[in-house]
């Protein structure tokens, strides 16, 4: 190694954070010019980032679907005895799933719900478009449940009921 500084802040020349990091990695691994390798790795990561996003988003949604279903099955088994003595034992499960899906919609998609005050107190009809998966309906119903404590039922195509789970 070249006779460098003991630390990145000591000595006559000041180093940037990344230069200091590459210097420390070169000393630790014994590989010279590790900065070139790191810049190549960052380039490959930047190049493949769109593919990662394309495959991660559907994966997260599918995992969240199955976690929700598993949560409901566990909740049902846990509360079978309480159901006989309580009029609605599913309130806790609805609250938990609404919070999970609302958090996912807000964090991943920046989902917001405007105009809830225009939904009538009695029955109403909300018409909306959904893509390949009914995720936007799930975000809508979760946010509506959190804001107004109302449930929203859906009329759906046969395709939705053919989804696994």
Secondary structure as GFF3:
##gff-version 3
##sequence-region A 1 165
A	DSSP	alpha_helix	17	29	.	.	.	ID=ss1
A	DSSP	alpha_helix	34	78	.	.	.	ID=ss2
A	DSSP	alpha_helix	80	83	.	.	.	ID=ss3
A	DSSP	alpha_helix	91	104	.	.	.	ID=ss4
A	DSSP	pi_helix	105	109	.	.	.	ID=ss5
A	DSSP	three_ten_helix	116	118	.	.	.	ID=ss6
A	DSSP	alpha_helix	135	148	.	.	.	ID=ss7
A	DSSP	alpha_helix	158	161	.	.	.	ID=ss8
###
